[in-house]
Each structure stands twice: as C-alpha cells, then as structure tokens.
Amino acid sequence: GETIFEQGDEPRHMFNLTEGTIRLVKLLPNGRRQIVGFVFPGDMLGLSNHGAYTCSAEAIGPVTLCRFPREKLLALLEEFPN
C-alpha cells in the first residue's frame, strides 16, 4: 500500500517496475478514488509530460523498482535516441 508518487507532484523521477504490481489511482473532484490502471514487471511509469503526475501510484504488496532521475534520463535519451 505504499505510495510511489502522488497525483499532482512534480515528476522528478521515472521508474521501471521489476517485481510486484502497482495500481494507478486518480483522485476525483468529489473525493473518491478511481483505479485507472495497473503496472506490471517490465513496465515504465512516471512518464508524465504535463508538469505533474496525472495520477498516484501505489504498491500492491512488495515491489522492486529502478528509479531514474527524470532530467538525466531525458538527457541520455536525447543524446542517444536509438
């Protein structure tokens, strides 16, 4: 149940899930929460281009993630696009 990142936070990192499952949750204006998706091993998350994460990411049980600083990863992808 641990939160990886919160909806509305500045996207400082991107993540690759290597073990476990993560649920993506959107907070609705009426205070309810809506599950909008799931992340499975091998998936990337935190790729927001909106200036903020558009949903929250919550671990469902134990997970293992690789965390990448967003700016460094984007610079690397720009330098080596292939």
PDB file with SEQRES, HELIX, SHEET and CRYST1 records, atoms N, CA, C and O in Angstrom:
SEQRES   1 A   82  GLY GLU THR ILE PHE GLU GLN GLY ASP GLU PRO ARG HIS          
SEQRES   2 A   82  MET PHE ASN LEU THR GLU GLY THR ILE ARG LEU VAL LYS          
SEQRES   3 A   82  LEU LEU PRO ASN GLY ARG ARG GLN ILE VAL GLY PHE VAL          
SEQRES   4 A   82  PHE PRO GLY ASP MET LEU GLY LEU SER ASN HIS GLY ALA          
SEQRES   5 A   82  TYR THR CYS SER ALA GLU ALA ILE GLY PRO VAL THR LEU          
SEQRES   6 A   82  CYS ARG PHE PRO ARG GLU LYS LEU LEU ALA LEU LEU GLU          
SEQRES   7 A   82  GLU PHE PRO ASN                                              
HELIX    1 AA1 ARG A   70  GLU A   79  1                                  10    
SHEET    1 AA1 4 THR A   3  PHE A   5  0                                        
SHEET    2 AA1 4 SER A  56  PRO A  69 -1                                        
SHEET    3 AA1 4 HIS A  13  LEU A  27 -1                                        
SHEET    4 AA1 4 ARG A  33  VAL A  39 -1                                        
SHEET    1 AA2 2 HIS A  13  LEU A  27  0                                        
SHEET    2 AA2 2 MET A  44  LEU A  45 -1                                        
CRYST1    1.000    1.000    1.000  90.00  90.00  90.00 P 1           1          
ATOM      1  N   GLY A   1       0.782  -1.215   0.000  1.00  0.00           N  
ATOM      2  CA  GLY A   1       0.000   0.000   0.000  1.00  0.00           C  
ATOM      3  C   GLY A   1       0.820   1.274   0.000  1.00  0.00           C  
ATOM      4  O   GLY A   1       0.252   2.366   0.035  1.00  0.00           O  
ATOM      5  N   GLU A   2       2.141   1.167  -0.039  1.00  0.00           N  
ATOM      6  CA  GLU A   2       2.986   2.369  -0.030  1.00  0.00           C  
ATOM      7  C   GLU A   2       2.832   3.154  -1.321  1.00  0.00           C  
ATOM      8  O   GLU A   2       2.726   2.572  -2.400  1.00  0.00           O  
ATOM      9  N   THR A   3       2.820   4.482  -1.209  1.00  0.00           N  
ATOM     10  CA  THR A   3       2.681   5.357  -2.375  1.00  0.00           C  
ATOM     11  C   THR A   3       4.051   5.611  -2.997  1.00  0.00           C  
ATOM     12  O   THR A   3       5.006   5.965  -2.306  1.00  0.00           O  
ATOM     13  N   ILE A   4       4.130   5.424  -4.304  1.00  0.00           N  
ATOM     14  CA  ILE A   4       5.375   5.675  -5.048  1.00  0.00           C  
ATOM     15  C   ILE A   4       5.465   7.164  -5.379  1.00  0.00           C  
ATOM     16  O   ILE A   4       6.496   7.799  -5.159  1.00  0.00           O  
ATOM     17  N   PHE A   5       4.375   7.707  -5.907  1.00  0.00           N  
ATOM     18  CA  PHE A   5       4.254   9.148  -6.124  1.00  0.00           C  
ATOM     19  C   PHE A   5       2.787   9.524  -6.072  1.00  0.00           C  
ATOM     20  O   PHE A   5       1.907   8.682  -6.252  1.00  0.00           O  
ATOM     21  N   GLU A   6       2.533  10.809  -5.821  1.00  0.00           N  
ATOM     22  CA  GLU A   6       1.170  11.323  -5.656  1.00  0.00           C  
ATOM     23  C   GLU A   6       0.728  12.110  -6.881  1.00  0.00           C  
ATOM     24  O   GLU A   6       1.532  12.791  -7.517  1.00  0.00           O  
ATOM     25  N   GLN A   7      -0.541  12.012  -7.201  1.00  0.00           N  
ATOM     26  CA  GLN A   7      -1.142  12.830  -8.240  1.00  0.00           C  
ATOM     27  C   GLN A   7      -0.862  14.294  -7.921  1.00  0.00           C  
ATOM     28  O   GLN A   7      -1.069  14.737  -6.791  1.00  0.00           O  
ATOM     29  N   GLY A   8      -0.391  15.048  -8.919  1.00  0.00           N  
ATOM     30  CA  GLY A   8      -0.112  16.464  -8.741  1.00  0.00           C  
ATOM     31  C   GLY A   8       1.322  16.783  -8.373  1.00  0.00           C  
ATOM     32  O   GLY A   8       1.739  17.936  -8.480  1.00  0.00           O  
ATOM     33  N   ASP A   9       2.102  15.773  -7.933  1.00  0.00           N  
ATOM     34  CA  ASP A   9       3.514  16.007  -7.615  1.00  0.00           C  
ATOM     35  C   ASP A   9       4.305  16.311  -8.877  1.00  0.00           C  
ATOM     36  O   ASP A   9       3.948  15.866  -9.968  1.00  0.00           O  
ATOM     37  N   GLU A  10       5.382  17.071  -8.720  1.00  0.00           N  
ATOM     38  CA  GLU A  10       6.292  17.337  -9.834  1.00  0.00           C  
ATOM     39  C   GLU A  10       7.009  16.037 -10.199  1.00  0.00           C  
ATOM     40  O   GLU A  10       7.544  15.359  -9.322  1.00  0.00           O  
ATOM     41  N   PRO A  11       7.023  15.681 -11.499  1.00  0.00           N  
ATOM     42  CA  PRO A  11       7.657  14.416 -11.906  1.00  0.00           C  
ATOM     43  C   PRO A  11       9.180  14.534 -11.934  1.00  0.00           C  
ATOM     44  O   PRO A  11       9.755  14.952 -12.939  1.00  0.00           O  
ATOM     45  N   ARG A  12       9.825  14.169 -10.840  1.00  0.00           N  
ATOM     46  CA  ARG A  12      11.287  14.247 -10.742  1.00  0.00           C  
ATOM     47  C   ARG A  12      11.965  12.936 -11.117  1.00  0.00           C  
ATOM     48  O   ARG A  12      13.160  12.914 -11.409  1.00  0.00           O  
ATOM     49  N   HIS A  13      11.202  11.841 -11.109  1.00  0.00           N  
ATOM     50  CA  HIS A  13      11.772  10.524 -11.404  1.00  0.00           C  
ATOM     51  C   HIS A  13      10.874   9.743 -12.356  1.00  0.00           C  
ATOM     52  O   HIS A  13       9.668   9.975 -12.444  1.00  0.00           O  
ATOM     53  N   MET A  14      11.500   8.816 -13.060  1.00  0.00           N  
ATOM     54  CA  MET A  14      10.800   7.797 -13.832  1.00  0.00           C  
ATOM     55  C   MET A  14      11.186   6.468 -13.206  1.00  0.00           C  
ATOM     56  O   MET A  14      12.246   6.347 -12.593  1.00  0.00           O  
ATOM     57  N   PHE A  15      10.337   5.490 -13.359  1.00  0.00           N  
ATOM     58  CA  PHE A  15      10.543   4.215 -12.685  1.00  0.00           C  
ATOM     59  C   PHE A  15      10.350   3.058 -13.654  1.00  0.00           C  
ATOM     60  O   PHE A  15       9.571   3.147 -14.603  1.00  0.00           O  
ATOM     61  N   ASN A  16      11.067   1.978 -13.400  1.00  0.00           N  
ATOM     62  CA  ASN A  16      10.846   0.712 -14.081  1.00  0.00           C  
ATOM     63  C   ASN A  16      10.532  -0.312 -12.998  1.00  0.00           C  
ATOM     64  O   ASN A  16      11.321  -0.517 -12.076  1.00  0.00           O  
ATOM     65  N   LEU A  17       9.380  -0.948 -13.119  1.00  0.00           N  
ATOM     66  CA  LEU A  17       8.970  -1.950 -12.137  1.00  0.00           C  
ATOM     67  C   LEU A  17       9.609  -3.281 -12.507  1.00  0.00           C  
ATOM     68  O   LEU A  17       9.441  -3.768 -13.625  1.00  0.00           O  
ATOM     69  N   THR A  18      10.345  -3.870 -11.562  1.00  0.00           N  
ATOM     70  CA  THR A  18      10.996  -5.150 -11.834  1.00  0.00           C  
ATOM     71  C   THR A  18      10.303  -6.317 -11.126  1.00  0.00           C  
ATOM     72  O   THR A  18      10.392  -7.456 -11.583  1.00  0.00           O  
ATOM     73  N   GLU A  19       9.607  -6.040 -10.003  1.00  0.00           N  
ATOM     74  CA  GLU A  19       8.865  -7.087  -9.291  1.00  0.00           C  
ATOM     75  C   GLU A  19       7.631  -6.489  -8.645  1.00  0.00           C  
ATOM     76  O   GLU A  19       7.661  -5.356  -8.166  1.00  0.00           O  
ATOM     77  N   GLY A  20       6.539  -7.255  -8.632  1.00  0.00           N  
ATOM     78  CA  GLY A  20       5.317  -6.830  -7.969  1.00  0.00           C  
ATOM     79  C   GLY A  20       4.332  -6.163  -8.915  1.00  0.00           C  
ATOM     80  O   GLY A  20       4.472  -6.231 -10.136  1.00  0.00           O  
ATOM     81  N   THR A  21       3.329  -5.515  -8.323  1.00  0.00           N  
ATOM     82  CA  THR A  21       2.280  -4.834  -9.090  1.00  0.00           C  
ATOM     83  C   THR A  21       1.975  -3.502  -8.426  1.00  0.00           C  
ATOM     84  O   THR A  21       1.959  -3.385  -7.201  1.00  0.00           O  
ATOM     85  N   ILE A  22       1.733  -2.501  -9.263  1.00  0.00           N  
ATOM     86  CA  ILE A  22       1.385  -1.149  -8.798  1.00  0.00           C  
ATOM     87  C   ILE A  22       0.045  -0.775  -9.402  1.00  0.00           C  
ATOM     88  O   ILE A  22      -0.212  -1.042 -10.576  1.00  0.00           O  
ATOM     89  N   ARG A  23      -0.813  -0.151  -8.592  1.00  0.00           N  
ATOM     90  CA  ARG A  23      -2.076   0.360  -9.130  1.00  0.00           C  
ATOM     91  C   ARG A  23      -1.944   1.869  -9.315  1.00  0.00           C  
ATOM     92  O   ARG A  23      -1.314   2.558  -8.512  1.00  0.00           O  
ATOM     93  N   LEU A  24      -2.549   2.362 -10.386  1.00  0.00           N  
ATOM     94  CA  LEU A  24      -2.589   3.793 -10.679  1.00  0.00           C  
ATOM     95  C   LEU A  24      -3.969   4.305 -10.300  1.00  0.00           C  
ATOM     96  O   LEU A  24      -4.984   3.770 -10.746  1.00  0.00           O  
ATOM     97  N   VAL A  25      -4.002   5.346  -9.472  1.00  0.00           N  
ATOM     98  CA  VAL A  25      -5.248   5.837  -8.893  1.00  0.00           C  
ATOM     99  C   VAL A  25      -5.372   7.329  -9.156  1.00  0.00           C  
ATOM    100  O   VAL A  25      -4.422   8.088  -8.965  1.00  0.00           O  
ATOM    101  N   LYS A  26      -6.558   7.740  -9.598  1.00  0.00           N  
ATOM    102  CA  LYS A  26      -6.856   9.153  -9.833  1.00  0.00           C  
ATOM    103  C   LYS A  26      -7.830   9.624  -8.762  1.00  0.00           C  
ATOM    104  O   LYS A  26      -8.842   8.974  -8.503  1.00  0.00           O  
ATOM    105  N   LEU A  27      -7.518  10.759  -8.140  1.00  0.00           N  
ATOM    106  CA  LEU A  27      -8.405  11.362  -7.153  1.00  0.00           C  
ATOM    107  C   LEU A  27      -9.427  12.213  -7.894  1.00  0.00           C  
ATOM    108  O   LEU A  27      -9.060  13.105  -8.659  1.00  0.00           O  
ATOM    109  N   LEU A  28     -10.699  11.941  -7.669  1.00  0.00           N  
ATOM    110  CA  LEU A  28     -11.775  12.654  -8.353  1.00  0.00           C  
ATOM    111  C   LEU A  28     -12.173  13.900  -7.567  1.00  0.00           C  
ATOM    112  O   LEU A  28     -11.931  13.966  -6.362  1.00  0.00           O  
ATOM    113  N   PRO A  29     -12.780  14.889  -8.225  1.00  0.00           N  
ATOM    114  CA  PRO A  29     -13.165  16.133  -7.542  1.00  0.00           C  
ATOM    115  C   PRO A  29     -14.074  15.920  -6.325  1.00  0.00           C  
ATOM    116  O   PRO A  29     -14.053  16.726  -5.395  1.00  0.00           O  
ATOM    117  N   ASN A  30     -14.870  14.843  -6.319  1.00  0.00           N  
ATOM    118  CA  ASN A  30     -15.770  14.587  -5.190  1.00  0.00           C  
ATOM    119  C   ASN A  30     -15.086  13.837  -4.043  1.00  0.00           C  
ATOM    120  O   ASN A  30     -15.737  13.450  -3.073  1.00  0.00           O  
ATOM    121  N   GLY A  31     -13.758  13.636  -4.163  1.00  0.00           N  
ATOM    122  CA  GLY A  31     -13.002  12.975  -3.102  1.00  0.00           C  
ATOM    123  C   GLY A  31     -12.865  11.472  -3.262  1.00  0.00           C  
ATOM    124  O   GLY A  31     -12.102  10.845  -2.526  1.00  0.00           O  
ATOM    125  N   ARG A  32     -13.580  10.883  -4.200  1.00  0.00           N  
ATOM    126  CA  ARG A  32     -13.477   9.447  -4.446  1.00  0.00           C  
ATOM    127  C   ARG A  32     -12.197   9.147  -5.213  1.00  0.00           C  
ATOM    128  O   ARG A  32     -11.606  10.025  -5.841  1.00  0.00           O  
ATOM    129  N   ARG A  33     -11.789   7.896  -5.146  1.00  0.00           N  
ATOM    130  CA  ARG A  33     -10.592   7.452  -5.871  1.00  0.00           C  
ATOM    131  C   ARG A  33     -11.018   6.477  -6.971  1.00  0.00           C  
ATOM    132  O   ARG A  33     -11.869   5.615  -6.752  1.00  0.00           O  
ATOM    133  N   GLN A  34     -10.420   6.622  -8.144  1.00  0.00           N  
ATOM    134  CA  GLN A  34     -10.724   5.735  -9.262  1.00  0.00           C  
ATOM    135  C   GLN A  34      -9.442   5.036  -9.692  1.00  0.00           C  
ATOM    136  O   GLN A  34      -8.434   5.692  -9.956  1.00  0.00           O  
ATOM    137  N   ILE A  35      -9.475   3.717  -9.761  1.00  0.00           N  
ATOM    138  CA  ILE A  35      -8.333   2.968 -10.276  1.00  0.00           C  
ATOM    139  C   ILE A  35      -8.346   3.109 -11.791  1.00  0.00           C  
ATOM    140  O   ILE A  35      -9.330   2.760 -12.442  1.00  0.00           O  
ATOM    141  N   VAL A  36      -7.253   3.620 -12.355  1.00  0.00           N  
ATOM    142  CA  VAL A  36      -7.190   3.867 -13.797  1.00  0.00           C  
ATOM    143  C   VAL A  36      -6.265   2.895 -14.520  1.00  0.00           C  
ATOM    144  O   VAL A  36      -6.208   2.897 -15.750  1.00  0.00           O  
ATOM    145  N   GLY A  37      -5.543   2.069 -13.776  1.00  0.00           N  
ATOM    146  CA  GLY A  37      -4.680   1.104 -14.430  1.00  0.00           C  
ATOM    147  C   GLY A  37      -3.785   0.372 -13.449  1.00  0.00           C  
ATOM    148  O   GLY A  37      -3.785   0.636 -12.247  1.00  0.00           O  
ATOM    149  N   PHE A  38      -3.021  -0.559 -14.006  1.00  0.00           N  
ATOM    150  CA  PHE A  38      -2.067  -1.346 -13.224  1.00  0.00           C  
ATOM    151  C   PHE A  38      -0.743  -1.365 -13.958  1.00  0.00           C  
ATOM    152  O   PHE A  38      -0.696  -1.277 -15.185  1.00  0.00           O  
ATOM    153  N   VAL A  39       0.332  -1.481 -13.198  1.00  0.00           N  
ATOM    154  CA  VAL A  39       1.684  -1.552 -13.754  1.00  0.00           C  
ATOM    155  C   VAL A  39       2.260  -2.900 -13.336  1.00  0.00           C  
ATOM    156  O   VAL A  39       2.153  -3.301 -12.177  1.00  0.00           O  
ATOM    157  N   PHE A  40       2.877  -3.599 -14.301  1.00  0.00           N  
ATOM    158  CA  PHE A  40       3.413  -4.929 -14.069  1.00  0.00           C  
ATOM    159  C   PHE A  40       4.912  -4.943 -14.360  1.00  0.00           C  
ATOM    160  O   PHE A  40       5.419  -4.021 -14.999  1.00  0.00           O  
ATOM    161  N   PRO A  41       5.634  -5.979 -13.901  1.00  0.00           N  
ATOM    162  CA  PRO A  41       7.084  -6.020 -14.141  1.00  0.00           C  
ATOM    163  C   PRO A  41       7.427  -5.794 -15.613  1.00  0.00           C  
ATOM    164  O   PRO A  41       6.819  -6.365 -16.519  1.00  0.00           O  
ATOM    165  N   GLY A  42       8.426  -4.936 -15.807  1.00  0.00           N  
ATOM    166  CA  GLY A  42       8.867  -4.562 -17.154  1.00  0.00           C  
ATOM    167  C   GLY A  42       8.276  -3.245 -17.628  1.00  0.00           C  
ATOM    168  O   GLY A  42       8.768  -2.659 -18.592  1.00  0.00           O  
ATOM    169  N   ASP A  43       7.224  -2.768 -16.961  1.00  0.00           N  
ATOM    170  CA  ASP A  43       6.575  -1.515 -17.348  1.00  0.00           C  
ATOM    171  C   ASP A  43       7.312  -0.314 -16.753  1.00  0.00           C  
ATOM    172  O   ASP A  43       7.896  -0.393 -15.672  1.00  0.00           O  
ATOM    173  N   MET A  44       7.270   0.794 -17.486  1.00  0.00           N  
ATOM    174  CA  MET A  44       7.791   2.078 -17.010  1.00  0.00           C  
ATOM    175  C   MET A  44       6.620   2.883 -16.464  1.00  0.00           C  
ATOM    176  O   MET A  44       5.490   2.734 -16.930  1.00  0.00           O  
ATOM    177  N   LEU A  45       6.884   3.727 -15.486  1.00  0.00           N  
ATOM    178  CA  LEU A  45       5.861   4.644 -15.002  1.00  0.00           C  
ATOM    179  C   LEU A  45       6.510   5.953 -14.594  1.00  0.00           C  
ATOM    180  O   LEU A  45       7.716   6.029 -14.360  1.00  0.00           O  
ATOM    181  N   GLY A  46       5.669   6.988 -14.515  1.00  0.00           N  
ATOM    182  CA  GLY A  46       6.167   8.317 -14.181  1.00  0.00           C  
ATOM    183  C   GLY A  46       6.596   9.109 -15.394  1.00  0.00           C  
ATOM    184  O   GLY A  46       7.418  10.018 -15.279  1.00  0.00           O  
ATOM    185  N   LEU A  47       6.055   8.781 -16.563  1.00  0.00           N  
ATOM    186  CA  LEU A  47       6.467   9.409 -17.819  1.00  0.00           C  
ATOM    187  C   LEU A  47       5.642  10.651 -18.150  1.00  0.00           C  
ATOM    188  O   LEU A  47       5.486  10.981 -19.325  1.00  0.00           O  
ATOM    189  N   SER A  48       5.124  11.328 -17.172  1.00  0.00           N  
ATOM    190  CA  SER A  48       4.216  12.455 -17.380  1.00  0.00           C  
ATOM    191  C   SER A  48       4.884  13.615 -18.114  1.00  0.00           C  
ATOM    192  O   SER A  48       6.009  14.000 -17.794  1.00  0.00           O  
ATOM    193  N   ASN A  49       4.179  14.167 -19.100  1.00  0.00           N  
ATOM    194  CA  ASN A  49       4.634  15.360 -19.814  1.00  0.00           C  
ATOM    195  C   ASN A  49       3.799  16.572 -19.442  1.00  0.00           C  
ATOM    196  O   ASN A  49       3.865  17.594 -20.125  1.00  0.00           O  
ATOM    197  N   HIS A  50       3.019  16.485 -18.381  1.00  0.00           N  
ATOM    198  CA  HIS A  50       2.071  17.529 -18.013  1.00  0.00           C  
ATOM    199  C   HIS A  50       2.595  18.457 -16.926  1.00  0.00           C  
ATOM    200  O   HIS A  50       1.858  19.329 -16.466  1.00  0.00           O  
ATOM    201  N   GLY A  51       3.845  18.296 -16.503  1.00  0.00           N  
ATOM    202  CA  GLY A  51       4.370  19.119 -15.428  1.00  0.00           C  
ATOM    203  C   GLY A  51       4.011  18.602 -14.056  1.00  0.00           C  
ATOM    204  O   GLY A  51       4.488  19.127 -13.050  1.00  0.00           O  
ATOM    205  N   ALA A  52       3.172  17.575 -14.001  1.00  0.00           N  
ATOM    206  CA  ALA A  52       2.790  16.943 -12.736  1.00  0.00           C  
ATOM    207  C   ALA A  52       2.311  15.527 -13.039  1.00  0.00           C  
ATOM    208  O   ALA A  52       1.813  15.249 -14.130  1.00  0.00           O  
ATOM    209  N   TYR A  53       2.466  14.642 -12.066  1.00  0.00           N  
ATOM    210  CA  TYR A  53       1.926  13.300 -12.242  1.00  0.00           C  
ATOM    211  C   TYR A  53       0.407  13.407 -12.328  1.00  0.00           C  
ATOM    212  O   TYR A  53      -0.211  14.106 -11.524  1.00  0.00           O  
ATOM    213  N   THR A  54      -0.197  12.724 -13.290  1.00  0.00           N  
ATOM    214  CA  THR A  54      -1.641  12.812 -13.509  1.00  0.00           C  
ATOM    215  C   THR A  54      -2.436  11.834 -12.652  1.00  0.00           C  
ATOM    216  O   THR A  54      -3.666  11.890 -12.623  1.00  0.00           O  
ATOM    217  N   CYS A  55      -1.741  10.941 -11.957  1.00  0.00           N  
ATOM    218  CA  CYS A  55      -2.385  10.007 -11.042  1.00  0.00           C  
ATOM    219  C   CYS A  55      -1.369   9.613  -9.979  1.00  0.00           C  
ATOM    220  O   CYS A  55      -0.186   9.936 -10.088  1.00  0.00           O  
ATOM    221  N   SER A  56      -1.835   8.919  -8.958  1.00  0.00           N  
ATOM    222  CA  SER A  56      -0.950   8.396  -7.918  1.00  0.00           C  
ATOM    223  C   SER A  56      -0.607   6.947  -8.250  1.00  0.00           C  
ATOM    224  O   SER A  56      -1.378   6.249  -8.909  1.00  0.00           O  
ATOM    225  N   ALA A  57       0.563   6.506  -7.782  1.00  0.00           N  
ATOM    226  CA  ALA A  57       0.988   5.121  -7.957  1.00  0.00           C  
ATOM    227  C   ALA A  57       1.166   4.498  -6.583  1.00  0.00           C  
ATOM    228  O   ALA A  57       1.890   5.029  -5.741  1.00  0.00           O  
ATOM    229  N   GLU A  58       0.497   3.360  -6.360  1.00  0.00           N  
ATOM    230  CA  GLU A  58       0.515   2.689  -5.063  1.00  0.00           C  
ATOM    231  C   GLU A  58       0.921   1.237  -5.234  1.00  0.00           C  
ATOM    232  O   GLU A  58       0.420   0.543  -6.119  1.00  0.00           O  
ATOM    233  N   ALA A  59       1.827   0.780  -4.385  1.00  0.00           N  
ATOM    234  CA  ALA A  59       2.254  -0.618  -4.428  1.00  0.00           C  
ATOM    235  C   ALA A  59       1.116  -1.515  -3.942  1.00  0.00           C  
ATOM    236  O   ALA A  59       0.408  -1.197  -2.986  1.00  0.00           O  
ATOM    237  N   ILE A  60       0.966  -2.635  -4.627  1.00  0.00           N  
ATOM    238  CA  ILE A  60       0.046  -3.682  -4.170  1.00  0.00           C  
ATOM    239  C   ILE A  60       0.961  -4.801  -3.676  1.00  0.00           C  
ATOM    240  O   ILE A  60       1.391  -5.646  -4.461  1.00  0.00           O  
ATOM    241  N   GLY A  61       1.250  -4.807  -2.411  1.00  0.00           N  
ATOM    242  CA  GLY A  61       2.201  -5.773  -1.862  1.00  0.00           C  
ATOM    243  C   GLY A  61       3.631  -5.316  -2.118  1.00  0.00           C  
ATOM    244  O   GLY A  61       3.861  -4.176  -2.523  1.00  0.00           O  
ATOM    245  N   PRO A  62       4.596  -6.209  -1.883  1.00  0.00           N  
ATOM    246  CA  PRO A  62       6.004  -5.860  -2.081  1.00  0.00           C  
ATOM    247  C   PRO A  62       6.311  -5.595  -3.557  1.00  0.00           C  
ATOM    248  O   PRO A  62       5.840  -6.319  -4.434  1.00  0.00           O  
ATOM    249  N   VAL A  63       7.102  -4.553  -3.824  1.00  0.00           N  
ATOM    250  CA  VAL A  63       7.534  -4.233  -5.188  1.00  0.00           C  
ATOM    251  C   VAL A  63       9.027  -3.912  -5.180  1.00  0.00           C  
ATOM    252  O   VAL A  63       9.596  -3.543  -4.153  1.00  0.00           O  
ATOM    253  N   THR A  64       9.638  -4.062  -6.341  1.00  0.00           N  
ATOM    254  CA  THR A  64      11.011  -3.628  -6.563  1.00  0.00           C  
ATOM    255  C   THR A  64      11.005  -2.718  -7.779  1.00  0.00           C  
ATOM    256  O   THR A  64      10.495  -3.075  -8.841  1.00  0.00           O  
ATOM    257  N   LEU A  65      11.583  -1.531  -7.603  1.00  0.00           N  
ATOM    258  CA  LEU A  65      11.619  -0.528  -8.670  1.00  0.00           C  
ATOM    259  C   LEU A  65      13.052  -0.094  -8.951  1.00  0.00           C  
ATOM    260  O   LEU A  65      13.901  -0.097  -8.060  1.00  0.00           O  
ATOM    261  N   CYS A  66      13.307   0.277 -10.193  1.00  0.00           N  
ATOM    262  CA  CYS A  66      14.513   1.027 -10.536  1.00  0.00           C  
ATOM    263  C   CYS A  66      14.058   2.468 -10.716  1.00  0.00           C  
ATOM    264  O   CYS A  66      13.138   2.738 -11.487  1.00  0.00           O  
ATOM    265  N   ARG A  67      14.699   3.397 -10.005  1.00  0.00           N  
ATOM    266  CA  ARG A  67      14.311   4.813 -10.070  1.00  0.00           C  
ATOM    267  C   ARG A  67      15.383   5.576 -10.831  1.00  0.00           C  
ATOM    268  O   ARG A  67      16.574   5.453 -10.545  1.00  0.00           O  
ATOM    269  N   PHE A  68      14.941   6.373 -11.810  1.00  0.00           N  
ATOM    270  CA  PHE A  68      15.841   7.154 -12.645  1.00  0.00           C  
ATOM    271  C   PHE A  68      15.526   8.632 -12.478  1.00  0.00           C  
ATOM    272  O   PHE A  68      14.362   9.021 -12.572  1.00  0.00           O  
ATOM    273  N   PRO A  69      16.539   9.473 -12.230  1.00  0.00           N  
ATOM    274  CA  PRO A  69      16.280  10.917 -12.225  1.00  0.00           C  
ATOM    275  C   PRO A  69      15.780  11.338 -13.608  1.00  0.00           C  
ATOM    276  O   PRO A  69      16.445  11.078 -14.610  1.00  0.00           O  
ATOM    277  N   ARG A  70      14.640  11.969 -13.667  1.00  0.00           N  
ATOM    278  CA  ARG A  70      13.974  12.318 -14.922  1.00  0.00           C  
ATOM    279  C   ARG A  70      14.869  13.121 -15.859  1.00  0.00           C  
ATOM    280  O   ARG A  70      14.985  12.780 -17.036  1.00  0.00           O  
ATOM    281  N   GLU A  71      15.501  14.177 -15.363  1.00  0.00           N  
ATOM    282  CA  GLU A  71      16.321  15.040 -16.214  1.00  0.00           C  
ATOM    283  C   GLU A  71      17.504  14.286 -16.811  1.00  0.00           C  
ATOM    284  O   GLU A  71      17.826  14.467 -17.985  1.00  0.00           O  
ATOM    285  N   LYS A  72      18.150  13.445 -16.014  1.00  0.00           N  
ATOM    286  CA  LYS A  72      19.300  12.683 -16.516  1.00  0.00           C  
ATOM    287  C   LYS A  72      18.866  11.670 -17.569  1.00  0.00           C  
ATOM    288  O   LYS A  72      19.544  11.492 -18.580  1.00  0.00           O  
ATOM    289  N   LEU A  73      17.734  11.007 -17.333  1.00  0.00           N  
ATOM    290  CA  LEU A  73      17.251  10.020 -18.295  1.00  0.00           C  
ATOM    291  C   LEU A  73      16.837  10.690 -19.601  1.00  0.00           C  
ATOM    292  O   LEU A  73      17.146  10.179 -20.677  1.00  0.00           O  
ATOM    293  N   LEU A  74      16.143  11.826 -19.524  1.00  0.00           N  
ATOM    294  CA  LEU A  74      15.752  12.544 -20.742  1.00  0.00           C  
ATOM    295  C   LEU A  74      16.970  13.032 -21.517  1.00  0.00           C  
ATOM    296  O   LEU A  74      16.979  12.974 -22.747  1.00  0.00           O  
ATOM    297  N   ALA A  75      18.003  13.514 -20.815  1.00  0.00           N  
ATOM    298  CA  ALA A  75      19.239  13.957 -21.483  1.00  0.00           C  
ATOM    299  C   ALA A  75      19.922  12.789 -22.171  1.00  0.00           C  
ATOM    300  O   ALA A  75      20.427  12.930 -23.285  1.00  0.00           O  
ATOM    301  N   LEU A  76      19.941  11.625 -21.507  1.00  0.00           N  
ATOM    302  CA  LEU A  76      20.547  10.443 -22.096  1.00  0.00           C  
ATOM    303  C   LEU A  76      19.777   9.998 -23.340  1.00  0.00           C  
ATOM    304  O   LEU A  76      20.385   9.631 -24.345  1.00  0.00           O  
ATOM    305  N   LEU A  77      18.454  10.027 -23.277  1.00  0.00           N  
ATOM    306  CA  LEU A  77      17.643   9.641 -24.437  1.00  0.00           C  
ATOM    307  C   LEU A  77      17.815  10.624 -25.594  1.00  0.00           C  
ATOM    308  O   LEU A  77      17.755  10.228 -26.758  1.00  0.00           O  
ATOM    309  N   GLU A  78      18.026  11.887 -25.283  1.00  0.00           N  
ATOM    310  CA  GLU A  78      18.259  12.881 -26.326  1.00  0.00           C  
ATOM    311  C   GLU A  78      19.622  12.675 -26.971  1.00  0.00           C  
ATOM    312  O   GLU A  78      19.767  12.813 -28.185  1.00  0.00           O  
ATOM    313  N   GLU A  79      20.618  12.348 -26.160  1.00  0.00           N  
ATOM    314  CA  GLU A  79      21.972  12.132 -26.673  1.00  0.00           C  
ATOM    315  C   GLU A  79      22.075  10.850 -27.481  1.00  0.00           C  
ATOM    316  O   GLU A  79      22.790  10.801 -28.483  1.00  0.00           O  
ATOM    317  N   PHE A  80      21.367   9.812 -27.054  1.00  0.00           N  
ATOM    318  CA  PHE A  80      21.404   8.503 -27.729  1.00  0.00           C  
ATOM    319  C   PHE A  80      19.980   8.072 -28.065  1.00  0.00           C  
ATOM    320  O   PHE A  80      19.447   7.185 -27.398  1.00  0.00           O  
ATOM    321  N   PRO A  81      19.337   8.671 -29.086  1.00  0.00           N  
ATOM    322  CA  PRO A  81      17.930   8.391 -29.379  1.00  0.00           C  
ATOM    323  C   PRO A  81      17.649   6.945 -29.811  1.00  0.00           C  
ATOM    324  O   PRO A  81      16.526   6.463 -29.659  1.00  0.00           O  
ATOM    325  N   ASN A  82      18.635   6.273 -30.335  1.00  0.00           N  
ATOM    326  CA  ASN A  82      18.411   4.880 -30.763  1.00  0.00           C  
ATOM    327  C   ASN A  82      18.524   3.936 -29.598  1.00  0.00           C  
ATOM    328  O   ASN A  82      18.367   2.727 -29.766  1.00  0.00           O  
TER     329      ASN A  82                                                      
END                                                                             
